[in-house]
Amino acid sequence: MVFCCVAILAMTGAVFGADAEGTVRLYIDADRSGAKAAGDAIEWGLRTALSEVGDRLGGFQAEIVPLDHRGNSRRSLRHLETFARDDRALALFAGLHSPPLLENRDYINRNEILVLDPWAAAGPITRPPEGENWIFRLSIDDARAGYVIAREAVAEGFRRPYLLLEDTGWGKSNETTMTRALAELGVEPVGVEWFNWNLGATGARIILRKIADTGADVQ
């Protein structure tokens, strides 16, 4: 996170001019409801990093604008539109969820919104099919992590994996990566099951029984 602040520091003079006056704003667009702990962690990390440079970037006072998209991509788009209208906005930090970034990626790139992604891990977030990419990942993504997970599972002796995936763009990205990684190791999943965020305890038990009946040895 400190590295990110140093990188942003190098940009502020070019974006806002040589005279270091006024305020620049760093937005956080994260889920502060269903995944509150994750959103809080991102904000605390950013505040800690800024405190190490006196809450200033390039001589500008840095102000944090925390927003709650509640895991909703349309709500996230409204926040991106607010950012785009703010002439003191410098960068936006994303949150835990991949779908808001996947669904709004074209808007982000079209409007040249600098997005720093410390968590959301779907591979396509930073791999648009064409044009410029304004989303920068600050952590490992599933395109890499999937291969590590598959390799470790096979190394432990598991040969009948079952993929249990969230029914979102993030889950679909993982299906592609994990299936490809397993295929390269000569292993094929015995099944794939999709679940939604509102899955309850009863639904979870039904899915787990279904997976157990397939003879899967890992999921």
Buried (B, 14 or more C-beta within 10 A) or exposed (E): BEEBBEEBBEBBBEBBEEEBEEEBBBBBBBBBEBBEEBBEBBBEBBBEBBEEBEBBBBBBBBBBBBBBBBBBBEBBBEBBBBBBEEEEBBBBBBBBBBBBBBBBBEBBBEEEBBBBBBBBBBBBBBBBEEEEBBBBBBEEBBBEBBBEBBBEBBEEEBBBBBBBBBEBBBBBBBBBBBBEBBEEBEBEBBBEBBBEEEBEEEEEEEBEEEBEEBEBBBB
